[in-house]
Amino acid sequence: MKDHREHQLAAQATGRAIRAIQDQLQGRQRSESDETVARRREFFALLDVYRERLFSSIEEAVKRKERIFYPATVPGFASRCDKIFNIGVGAYSHEILNAWLYANDLKHVFHAEPGGVIRW
């Protein structure tokens, strides 16, 4: 009986933590500028267009026993990122890439990091 109660308390705590994080994310999104919202939409659309090429390249990296991939190495991707983010050298927001991974139920496998890398 004690194990069941401890399990139930842990599940409730997990649920509360998830709700708190979701509330925090929604609050952050509500306070974003129109420019940030537009960049996110444009970058999500770019990721959708490049999805097959990005993941085919990740598949090749896995075959080489690598655990990271630089999306800027996909032909055309870096220049499109430059048009969206205006940072140069194909840089993009790793936070927006992580949001796209989360939205596509891929965050449990892939993680975008500063410096333009996806790690798994």
The first five atom37 places (N, CA, C, CB, O) and aatype in JSON, in Angstrom:
{
  "aatype": [12, 11, 3, 8, 1, 6, 8, 5, 10, 0, 0, 5, 0, 16, 7, 1, 0, 9, 1, 0, 9, 5, 3, 5, 10, 5, 7, 1, 5, 1, 15, 6, 15, 3, 6, 16, 19, 0, 1, 1, 1, 6, 13, 13, 0, 10, 10, 3, 19, 18, 1, 6, 1, 10, 13, 15, 15, 9, 6, 6, 0, 19, 11, 1, 11, 6, 1, 9, 13, 18, 14, 0, 16, 19, 14, 7, 13, 0, 15, 1, 4, 3, 11, 9, 13, 2, 9, 7, 19, 7, 0, 18, 15, 8, 6, 9, 10, 2, 0, 17, 10, 18, 0, 2, 3, 10, 11, 8, 19, 13, 8, 0, 6, 14, 7, 7, 19, 9, 1, 17],
  "atom_mask": [
    [1, 1, 1, 1, 1],
    [1, 1, 1, 1, 1],
    [1, 1, 1, 1, 1],
    [1, 1, 1, 1, 1],
    [1, 1, 1, 1, 1],
    [1, 1, 1, 1, 1],
    [1, 1, 1, 1, 1],
    [1, 1, 1, 1, 1],
    [1, 1, 1, 1, 1],
    [1, 1, 1, 1, 1],
    [1, 1, 1, 1, 1],
    [1, 1, 1, 1, 1],
    [1, 1, 1, 1, 1],
    [1, 1, 1, 1, 1],
    [1, 1, 1, 0, 1],
    [1, 1, 1, 1, 1],
    [1, 1, 1, 1, 1],
    [1, 1, 1, 1, 1],
    [1, 1, 1, 1, 1],
    [1, 1, 1, 1, 1],
    [1, 1, 1, 1, 1],
    [1, 1, 1, 1, 1],
    [1, 1, 1, 1, 1],
    [1, 1, 1, 1, 1],
    [1, 1, 1, 1, 1],
    [1, 1, 1, 1, 1],
    [1, 1, 1, 0, 1],
    [1, 1, 1, 1, 1],
    [1, 1, 1, 1, 1],
    [1, 1, 1, 1, 1],
    [1, 1, 1, 1, 1],
    [1, 1, 1, 1, 1],
    [1, 1, 1, 1, 1],
    [1, 1, 1, 1, 1],
    [1, 1, 1, 1, 1],
    [1, 1, 1, 1, 1],
    [1, 1, 1, 1, 1],
    [1, 1, 1, 1, 1],
    [1, 1, 1, 1, 1],
    [1, 1, 1, 1, 1],
    [1, 1, 1, 1, 1],
    [1, 1, 1, 1, 1],
    [1, 1, 1, 1, 1],
    [1, 1, 1, 1, 1],
    [1, 1, 1, 1, 1],
    [1, 1, 1, 1, 1],
    [1, 1, 1, 1, 1],
    [1, 1, 1, 1, 1],
    [1, 1, 1, 1, 1],
    [1, 1, 1, 1, 1],
    [1, 1, 1, 1, 1],
    [1, 1, 1, 1, 1],
    [1, 1, 1, 1, 1],
    [1, 1, 1, 1, 1],
    [1, 1, 1, 1, 1],
    [1, 1, 1, 1, 1],
    [1, 1, 1, 1, 1],
    [1, 1, 1, 1, 1],
    [1, 1, 1, 1, 1],
    [1, 1, 1, 1, 1],
    [1, 1, 1, 1, 1],
    [1, 1, 1, 1, 1],
    [1, 1, 1, 1, 1],
    [1, 1, 1, 1, 1],
    [1, 1, 1, 1, 1],
    [1, 1, 1, 1, 1],
    [1, 1, 1, 1, 1],
    [1, 1, 1, 1, 1],
    [1, 1, 1, 1, 1],
    [1, 1, 1, 1, 1],
    [1, 1, 1, 1, 1],
    [1, 1, 1, 1, 1],
    [1, 1, 1, 1, 1],
    [1, 1, 1, 1, 1],
    [1, 1, 1, 1, 1],
    [1, 1, 1, 0, 1],
    [1, 1, 1, 1, 1],
    [1, 1, 1, 1, 1],
    [1, 1, 1, 1, 1],
    [1, 1, 1, 1, 1],
    [1, 1, 1, 1, 1],
    [1, 1, 1, 1, 1],
    [1, 1, 1, 1, 1],
    [1, 1, 1, 1, 1],
    [1, 1, 1, 1, 1],
    [1, 1, 1, 1, 1],
    [1, 1, 1, 1, 1],
    [1, 1, 1, 0, 1],
    [1, 1, 1, 1, 1],
    [1, 1, 1, 0, 1],
    [1, 1, 1, 1, 1],
    [1, 1, 1, 1, 1],
    [1, 1, 1, 1, 1],
    [1, 1, 1, 1, 1],
    [1, 1, 1, 1, 1],
    [1, 1, 1, 1, 1],
    [1, 1, 1, 1, 1],
    [1, 1, 1, 1, 1],
    [1, 1, 1, 1, 1],
    [1, 1, 1, 1, 1],
    [1, 1, 1, 1, 1],
    [1, 1, 1, 1, 1],
    [1, 1, 1, 1, 1],
    [1, 1, 1, 1, 1],
    [1, 1, 1, 1, 1],
    [1, 1, 1, 1, 1],
    [1, 1, 1, 1, 1],
    [1, 1, 1, 1, 1],
    [1, 1, 1, 1, 1],
    [1, 1, 1, 1, 1],
    [1, 1, 1, 1, 1],
    [1, 1, 1, 1, 1],
    [1, 1, 1, 1, 1],
    [1, 1, 1, 1, 1],
    [1, 1, 1, 0, 1],
    [1, 1, 1, 0, 1],
    [1, 1, 1, 1, 1],
    [1, 1, 1, 1, 1],
    [1, 1, 1, 1, 1],
    [1, 1, 1, 1, 1]
  ],
  "atom_positions": [
    [[0.82, -1.19, 0.0], [0.0, 0.0, 0.0], [0.87, 1.26, 0.0], [-0.93, -0.01, 1.2], [0.55, 2.24, -0.67]],
    [[1.96, 1.22, 0.75], [2.85, 2.37, 0.83], [3.48, 2.67, -0.53], [3.95, 2.13, 1.88], [3.59, 3.83, -0.92]],
    [[3.89, 1.63, -1.25], [4.48, 1.82, -2.58], [3.51, 2.5, -3.53], [4.92, 0.47, -3.17], [3.9, 3.38, -4.3]],
    [[2.24, 2.09, -3.47], [1.23, 2.7, -4.33], [1.08, 4.19, -4.01], [-0.13, 1.98, -4.16], [0.99, 5.01, -4.92]],
    [[1.05, 4.53, -2.74], [0.89, 5.93, -2.32], [2.1, 6.76, -2.76], [0.71, 6.02, -0.78], [1.93, 7.88, -3.24]],
    [[3.3, 6.22, -2.59], [4.51, 6.94, -3.01], [4.52, 7.14, -4.52], [5.78, 6.18, -2.58], [4.9, 8.2, -5.02]],
    [[4.09, 6.12, -5.24], [4.01, 6.2, -6.7], [3.0, 7.27, -7.12], [3.62, 4.83, -7.31], [3.25, 8.05, -8.04]],
    [[1.88, 7.3, -6.44], [0.83, 8.27, -6.73], [1.32, 9.71, -6.45], [-0.44, 7.96, -5.89], [1.07, 10.61, -7.24]],
    [[2.01, 9.91, -5.33], [2.55, 11.23, -5.0], [3.59, 11.68, -6.03], [3.17, 11.22, -3.59], [3.63, 12.84, -6.43]],
    [[4.43, 10.75, -6.46], [5.44, 11.06, -7.47], [4.78, 11.45, -8.79], [6.39, 9.86, -7.68], [5.21, 12.41, -9.44]],
    [[3.74, 10.73, -9.18], [3.02, 11.03, -10.42], [2.36, 12.41, -10.32], [1.96, 9.95, -10.73], [2.38, 13.17, -11.29]],
    [[1.79, 12.73, -9.18], [1.16, 14.05, -9.0], [2.2, 15.16, -9.08], [0.42, 14.11, -7.65], [1.95, 16.2, -9.69]],
    [[3.35, 14.95, -8.46], [4.42, 15.94, -8.51], [4.91, 16.15, -9.93], [5.59, 15.53, -7.6], [5.17, 17.28, -10.34]],
    [[5.02, 15.05, -10.68], [5.44, 15.13, -12.07], [4.43, 15.95, -12.87], [5.59, 13.72, -12.68], [4.81, 16.82, -13.65]],
    [[3.16, 15.68, -12.69], [2.1, 16.41, -13.39], [2.12, 17.89, -13.06], [0.0, 0.0, 0.0], [1.95, 18.72, -13.95]],
    [[2.33, 18.23, -11.79], [2.39, 19.65, -11.39], [3.6, 20.33, -12.02], [2.45, 19.77, -9.85], [3.5, 21.47, -12.47]],
    [[4.73, 19.65, -12.07], [5.94, 20.22, -12.67], [5.73, 20.46, -14.15], [7.15, 19.3, -12.44], [6.12, 21.51, -14.67]],
    [[5.13, 19.52, -14.83], [4.87, 19.67, -16.27], [3.93, 20.85, -16.51], [4.27, 18.36, -16.86], [4.17, 21.65, -17.41]],
    [[2.86, 20.96, -15.72], [1.93, 22.09, -15.87], [2.63, 23.42, -15.62], [0.73, 21.93, -14.91], [2.38, 24.39, -16.33]],
    [[3.5, 23.47, -14.62], [4.23, 24.7, -14.31], [5.14, 25.1, -15.48], [5.07, 24.53, -13.03], [5.21, 26.27, -15.83]],
    [[5.81, 24.12, -16.06], [6.68, 24.39, -17.21], [5.85, 24.87, -18.4], [7.49, 23.13, -17.59], [6.24, 25.82, -19.07]],
    [[4.73, 24.22, -18.67], [3.87, 24.64, -19.77], [3.35, 26.06, -19.55], [2.7, 23.68, -19.93], [3.29, 26.84, -20.49]],
    [[2.97, 26.4, -18.32], [2.52, 27.76, -18.01], [3.64, 28.76, -18.24], [2.03, 27.84, -16.55], [3.41, 29.85, -18.78]],
    [[4.85, 28.4, -17.84], [6.01, 29.28, -18.04], [6.26, 29.51, -19.52], [7.26, 28.69, -17.37], [6.5, 30.64, -19.94]],
    [[6.21, 28.44, -20.32], [6.42, 28.57, -21.77], [5.35, 29.42, -22.41], [6.45, 27.19, -22.43], [5.65, 30.26, -23.26]],
    [[4.1, 29.22, -22.02], [3.01, 30.02, -22.57], [3.17, 31.48, -22.2], [1.64, 29.5, -22.08], [2.92, 32.36, -23.03]],
    [[3.58, 31.77, -20.99], [3.83, 33.14, -20.56], [4.93, 33.8, -21.37], [0.0, 0.0, 0.0], [4.82, 34.96, -21.76]],
    [[5.99, 33.04, -21.61], [7.1, 33.55, -22.42], [6.64, 33.83, -23.84], [8.26, 32.54, -22.43], [7.0, 34.85, -24.42]],
    [[5.84, 32.92, -24.41], [5.37, 33.09, -25.77], [4.44, 34.29, -25.89], [4.67, 31.83, -26.26], [4.47, 34.99, -26.9]],
    [[3.6, 34.54, -24.87], [2.69, 35.68, -24.91], [3.45, 37.0, -24.89], [1.71, 35.63, -23.73], [2.98, 38.0, -25.43]],
    [[4.63, 37.02, -24.28], [5.4, 38.25, -24.17], [6.4, 38.44, -25.33], [6.15, 38.27, -22.86], [7.14, 39.42, -25.34]],
    [[6.41, 37.51, -26.28], [7.33, 37.62, -27.41], [6.91, 38.75, -28.35], [7.41, 36.3, -28.17], [5.73, 39.05, -28.5]],
    [[7.9, 39.35, -28.97], [7.63, 40.4, -29.94], [7.06, 39.78, -31.22], [8.92, 41.22, -30.25], [7.21, 38.58, -31.47]],
    [[6.4, 40.61, -32.0], [5.87, 40.15, -33.29], [7.0, 39.62, -34.18], [5.12, 41.29, -34.01], [6.81, 38.67, -34.93]],
    [[8.17, 40.25, -34.08], [9.32, 39.83, -34.89], [9.77, 38.42, -34.51], [10.5, 40.82, -34.7], [10.08, 37.6, -35.38]],
    [[9.79, 38.13, -33.21], [10.19, 36.79, -32.74], [9.18, 35.75, -33.19], [10.32, 36.78, -31.2], [9.56, 34.66, -33.62]],
    [[7.9, 36.07, -33.09], [6.85, 35.15, -33.53], [6.99, 34.88, -35.03], [5.43, 35.73, -33.21], [6.86, 33.73, -35.47]],
    [[7.25, 35.92, -35.81], [7.42, 35.75, -37.26], [8.64, 34.9, -37.57], [7.56, 37.12, -37.95], [8.59, 34.05, -38.46]],
    [[9.74, 35.12, -36.84], [10.95, 34.3, -37.05], [10.68, 32.84, -36.73], [12.12, 34.83, -36.18], [11.1, 31.95, -37.47]],
    [[9.96, 32.59, -35.63], [9.66, 31.21, -35.25], [8.85, 30.55, -36.37], [8.88, 31.17, -33.9], [9.17, 29.44, -36.78]],
    [[7.81, 31.21, -36.84], [6.98, 30.64, -37.9], [7.8, 30.35, -39.15], [5.82, 31.58, -38.24], [7.67, 29.29, -39.76]],
    [[8.63, 31.32, -39.53], [9.44, 31.15, -40.73], [10.46, 30.02, -40.56], [10.16, 32.46, -41.08], [10.68, 29.23, -41.48]],
    [[11.08, 29.94, -39.38], [12.06, 28.88, -39.14], [11.38, 27.52, -39.06], [12.83, 29.16, -37.84], [11.92, 26.54, -39.58]],
    [[10.21, 27.43, -38.43], [9.46, 26.17, -38.41], [9.16, 25.72, -39.84], [8.15, 26.32, -37.6], [9.3, 24.54, -40.16]],
    [[8.73, 26.65, -40.69], [8.43, 26.31, -42.09], [9.69, 25.83, -42.8], [7.83, 27.53, -42.83], [9.64, 24.87, -43.56]],
    [[10.82, 26.5, -42.55], [12.09, 26.07, -43.16], [12.46, 24.67, -42.69], [13.22, 27.07, -42.8], [12.86, 23.83, -43.5]],
    [[12.32, 24.41, -41.4], [12.64, 23.07, -40.88], [11.72, 22.01, -41.48], [12.52, 23.06, -39.35], [12.16, 20.9, -41.76]],
    [[10.46, 22.35, -41.68], [9.54, 21.41, -42.32], [9.98, 21.09, -43.74], [8.11, 21.98, -42.33], [9.94, 19.94, -44.17]],
    [[10.41, 22.12, -44.48], [10.87, 21.93, -45.87], [12.15, 21.09, -45.91], [11.1, 23.29, -46.56], [12.3, 20.23, -46.78]],
    [[13.06, 21.35, -44.98], [14.36, 20.67, -44.96], [14.36, 19.39, -44.14], [15.41, 21.61, -44.43], [15.4, 18.74, -44.01]],
    [[13.24, 19.03, -43.59], [13.18, 17.88, -42.67], [13.83, 16.62, -43.25], [11.73, 17.59, -42.3], [14.68, 16.01, -42.6]],
    [[13.45, 16.23, -44.45], [13.99, 15.0, -45.04], [15.49, 15.09, -45.21], [13.33, 14.71, -46.41], [16.22, 14.15, -44.89]],
    [[15.98, 16.23, -45.7], [17.42, 16.4, -45.91], [18.17, 16.41, -44.58], [17.71, 17.69, -46.68], [19.24, 15.82, -44.47]],
    [[17.62, 17.08, -43.59], [18.28, 17.13, -42.28], [18.39, 15.74, -41.66], [17.51, 18.07, -41.33], [19.46, 15.34, -41.19]],
    [[17.28, 15.01, -41.66], [17.3, 13.7, -41.01], [18.04, 12.64, -41.82], [15.89, 13.24, -40.74], [18.57, 11.69, -41.25]],
    [[18.09, 12.79, -43.13], [18.94, 11.9, -43.94], [20.4, 12.15, -43.6], [18.68, 12.12, -45.46], [21.2, 11.21, -43.52]],
    [[20.75, 13.41, -43.41], [22.12, 13.74, -43.03], [22.45, 13.24, -41.63], [22.34, 15.26, -43.1], [23.56, 12.78, -41.37]],
    [[21.48, 13.32, -40.72], [21.69, 12.77, -39.37], [21.88, 11.26, -39.46], [20.49, 13.12, -38.44], [22.73, 10.69, -38.76]],
    [[21.09, 10.6, -40.31], [21.24, 9.16, -40.49], [22.66, 8.82, -40.95], [20.2, 8.63, -41.5], [23.26, 7.86, -40.47]],
    [[23.18, 9.6, -41.88], [24.55, 9.38, -42.35], [25.56, 9.6, -41.22], [24.87, 10.31, -43.54], [26.54, 8.85, -41.11]],
    [[25.35, 10.61, -40.39], [26.24, 10.86, -39.26], [26.22, 9.69, -38.28], [25.84, 12.17, -38.53], [27.25, 9.31, -37.74]],
    [[25.05, 9.13, -38.06], [24.93, 7.96, -37.17], [25.72, 6.79, -37.74], [23.44, 7.57, -36.97], [26.4, 6.08, -37.0]],
    [[25.63, 6.58, -39.04], [26.37, 5.49, -39.68], [27.87, 5.67, -39.52], [26.02, 5.4, -41.17], [28.63, 4.7, -39.48]],
    [[28.32, 6.94, -39.41], [29.74, 7.23, -39.19], [30.1, 7.18, -37.71], [30.11, 8.61, -39.78], [31.21, 7.52, -37.31]],
    [[29.14, 6.74, -36.89], [29.31, 6.62, -35.43], [29.46, 7.98, -34.75], [30.54, 5.76, -35.11], [30.06, 8.08, -33.68]],
    [[28.92, 9.03, -35.36], [28.94, 10.35, -34.76], [27.7, 10.54, -33.89], [29.02, 11.45, -35.86], [26.72, 9.81, -34.04]],
    [[27.76, 11.52, -32.99], [26.62, 11.8, -32.11], [26.17, 13.25, -32.2], [26.98, 11.47, -30.68], [25.35, 13.7, -31.4]],
    [[26.71, 13.97, -33.18], [26.31, 15.36, -33.4], [26.18, 15.62, -34.9], [27.32, 16.34, -32.75], [26.76, 14.92, -35.73]],
    [[25.42, 16.67, -35.21], [25.25, 17.07, -36.6], [25.09, 18.58, -36.66], [24.03, 16.35, -37.26], [24.43, 19.17, -35.82]],
    [[25.7, 19.19, -37.66], [25.6, 20.62, -37.89], [24.66, 20.87, -39.07], [27.01, 21.24, -38.16], [25.05, 20.65, -40.22]],
    [[23.44, 21.33, -38.83], [22.48, 21.57, -39.92], [23.0, 22.53, -40.99], [21.2, 22.11, -39.36], [22.6, 22.43, -42.15]],
    [[23.88, 23.46, -40.62], [24.4, 24.42, -41.59], [25.18, 23.75, -42.72], [25.3, 25.43, -40.89], [25.47, 24.38, -43.73]],
    [[25.52, 22.46, -42.55], [26.25, 21.75, -43.6], [25.32, 21.25, -44.71], [27.0, 20.58, -43.0], [25.8, 20.82, -45.76]],
    [[24.01, 21.31, -44.5], [23.05, 20.9, -45.54], [22.99, 22.03, -46.57], [21.62, 20.59, -44.93], [22.7, 23.17, -46.21]],
    [[23.24, 21.72, -47.83], [23.25, 22.77, -48.86], [21.97, 23.62, -48.85], [23.42, 22.13, -50.24], [20.86, 23.1, -48.88]],
    [[22.17, 24.93, -48.79], [21.07, 25.87, -48.84], [20.48, 26.24, -47.48], [0.0, 0.0, 0.0], [19.87, 27.29, -47.34]],
    [[20.67, 25.38, -46.49], [20.07, 25.62, -45.18], [20.66, 26.87, -44.51], [20.26, 24.4, -44.27], [19.92, 27.69, -43.98]],
    [[21.97, 27.0, -44.53], [22.63, 28.13, -43.86], [22.2, 29.46, -44.45], [24.16, 27.99, -43.97], [21.93, 30.41, -43.71]],
    [[22.11, 29.55, -45.77], [21.73, 30.82, -46.38], [20.28, 31.18, -46.05], [21.91, 30.76, -47.9], [19.95, 32.35, -45.88]],
    [[19.42, 30.17, -45.95], [18.03, 30.43, -45.56], [17.95, 30.89, -44.11], [17.16, 29.16, -45.77], [17.16, 31.77, -43.78]],
    [[18.78, 30.29, -43.24], [18.83, 30.73, -41.83], [19.32, 32.18, -41.75], [19.75, 29.8, -41.0], [18.81, 32.97, -40.95]],
    [[20.31, 32.51, -42.57], [20.82, 33.89, -42.57], [19.72, 34.89, -42.92], [21.99, 34.02, -43.56], [19.68, 35.99, -42.36]],
    [[18.84, 34.52, -43.84], [17.75, 35.41, -44.22], [16.73, 35.57, -43.09], [17.05, 34.89, -45.48], [16.13, 36.63, -42.93]],
    [[16.54, 34.53, -42.31], [15.57, 34.57, -41.21], [16.14, 35.29, -39.99], [15.14, 33.16, -40.82], [15.48, 36.17, -39.42]],
    [[17.35, 34.93, -39.59], [17.9, 35.42, -38.34], [18.9, 36.56, -38.49], [18.57, 34.3, -37.62], [19.17, 37.28, -37.53]],
    [[19.44, 36.73, -39.68], [20.38, 37.81, -39.96], [21.57, 37.82, -39.0], [19.66, 39.15, -39.9], [22.05, 38.88, -38.59]],
    [[22.03, 36.62, -38.65], [23.18, 36.48, -37.75], [24.45, 36.23, -38.57], [22.96, 35.33, -36.73], [25.53, 36.71, -38.22]],
    [[24.31, 35.49, -39.66], [25.45, 35.13, -40.5], [25.89, 33.71, -40.23], [0.0, 0.0, 0.0], [25.48, 33.11, -39.23]],
    [[26.71, 33.18, -41.07], [27.3, 31.84, -41.02], [26.29, 30.73, -40.77], [28.35, 31.8, -39.94], [26.63, 29.69, -40.22]],
    [[25.05, 30.93, -41.18], [24.05, 29.89, -41.03], [23.55, 29.69, -39.62], [0.0, 0.0, 0.0], [22.96, 28.66, -39.31]],
    [[23.79, 30.66, -38.75], [23.38, 30.53, -37.35], [21.86, 30.66, -37.23], [24.08, 31.59, -36.47], [21.21, 31.32, -38.04]],
    [[21.32, 30.03, -36.2], [19.89, 30.05, -35.95], [19.68, 29.97, -34.44], [19.17, 28.87, -36.68], [20.62, 29.79, -33.68]],
    [[18.45, 30.12, -34.02], [18.11, 30.02, -32.6], [17.95, 28.55, -32.22], [16.81, 30.81, -32.29], [17.04, 27.88, -32.68]],
    [[18.85, 28.07, -31.36], [18.73, 26.68, -30.91], [17.46, 26.5, -30.07], [19.98, 26.28, -30.09], [16.91, 25.41, -30.03]],
    [[17.01, 27.57, -29.41], [15.78, 27.47, -28.63], [14.57, 27.24, -29.54], [15.58, 28.74, -27.78], [13.67, 26.46, -29.2]],
    [[14.54, 27.92, -30.68], [13.43, 27.71, -31.61], [13.53, 26.32, -32.24], [13.43, 28.81, -32.71], [12.51, 25.68, -32.46]],
    [[14.75, 25.86, -32.52], [14.9, 24.5, -33.06], [14.43, 23.48, -32.03], [16.38, 24.23, -33.45], [13.77, 22.5, -32.38]],
    [[14.75, 23.69, -30.76], [14.27, 22.78, -29.71], [12.75, 22.82, -29.62], [14.89, 23.14, -28.35], [12.12, 21.78, -29.38]],
    [[12.15, 23.99, -29.8], [10.68, 24.09, -29.78], [10.09, 23.3, -30.95], [10.24, 25.58, -29.86], [9.05, 22.65, -30.79]],
    [[10.74, 23.34, -32.12], [10.27, 22.57, -33.29], [10.42, 21.07, -33.01], [11.07, 22.97, -34.56], [9.52, 20.29, -33.33]],
    [[11.54, 20.68, -32.43], [11.74, 19.27, -32.09], [10.66, 18.81, -31.1], [13.15, 19.04, -31.48], [10.11, 17.71, -31.24]],
    [[10.36, 19.64, -30.13], [9.32, 19.32, -29.15], [7.96, 19.2, -29.84], [9.27, 20.4, -28.03], [7.22, 18.25, -29.59]],
    [[7.65, 20.17, -30.7], [6.36, 20.17, -31.39], [6.19, 18.95, -32.3], [6.21, 21.45, -32.22], [5.07, 18.54, -32.59]],
    [[7.3, 18.39, -32.75], [7.27, 17.21, -33.62], [7.55, 15.92, -32.86], [8.27, 17.38, -34.74], [7.84, 14.88, -33.47]],
    [[7.48, 15.98, -31.53], [7.69, 14.82, -30.66], [9.05, 14.17, -30.89], [6.58, 13.8, -30.88], [9.17, 12.94, -30.88]],
    [[10.07, 15.0, -31.11], [11.42, 14.49, -31.34], [12.39, 14.91, -30.23], [11.94, 14.98, -32.68], [13.56, 14.51, -30.24]],
    [[11.93, 15.7, -29.28], [12.8, 16.25, -28.25], [13.38, 15.17, -27.35], [12.05, 17.27, -27.42], [14.43, 15.38, -26.73]],
    [[12.72, 14.02, -27.25], [13.25, 12.95, -26.41], [14.46, 12.26, -27.03], [12.16, 11.92, -26.14], [15.16, 11.51, -26.37]],
    [[14.71, 12.54, -28.33], [15.84, 11.91, -29.03], [16.91, 12.94, -29.38], [15.36, 11.2, -30.29], [18.11, 12.67, -29.26]],
    [[16.49, 14.13, -29.83], [17.42, 15.15, -30.33], [17.39, 16.38, -29.45], [17.07, 15.52, -31.78], [16.38, 16.71, -28.84]],
    [[18.54, 17.07, -29.4], [18.65, 18.3, -28.62], [19.53, 19.29, -29.39], [19.23, 18.02, -27.21], [20.67, 18.99, -29.72]],
    [[18.97, 20.46, -29.66], [19.76, 21.52, -30.3], [20.52, 22.28, -29.23], [18.85, 22.48, -31.13], [19.99, 22.54, -28.14]],
    [[21.76, 22.64, -29.54], [22.6, 23.34, -28.59], [23.15, 24.61, -29.22], [23.75, 22.45, -28.1], [23.19, 24.72, -30.45]],
    [[23.58, 25.56, -28.4], [24.23, 26.75, -28.95], [25.42, 26.33, -29.81], [24.69, 27.71, -27.82], [26.08, 25.33, -29.53]],
    [[25.68, 27.1, -30.84], [26.8, 26.76, -31.73], [26.35, 26.01, -32.96], [0.0, 0.0, 0.0], [27.18, 25.6, -33.77]],
    [[25.03, 25.83, -33.13], [24.52, 25.25, -34.35], [24.63, 23.75, -34.46], [0.0, 0.0, 0.0], [24.81, 23.22, -35.56]],
    [[24.54, 23.04, -33.36], [24.67, 21.58, -33.37], [23.39, 20.91, -32.87], [25.87, 21.14, -32.51], [22.71, 21.42, -31.98]],
    [[23.09, 19.76, -33.47], [22.05, 18.89, -32.96], [22.76, 17.66, -32.4], [20.99, 18.5, -34.08], [23.61, 17.06, -33.06]],
    [[22.41, 17.3, -31.18], [23.03, 16.16, -30.49], [21.97, 15.11, -30.2], [23.74, 16.61, -29.18], [20.8, 15.44, -29.99]],
    [[22.39, 13.86, -30.19], [21.49, 12.76, -29.83], [22.2, 11.79, -28.94], [20.96, 12.05, -31.07], [21.6, 10.79, -28.53]]
  ]
}
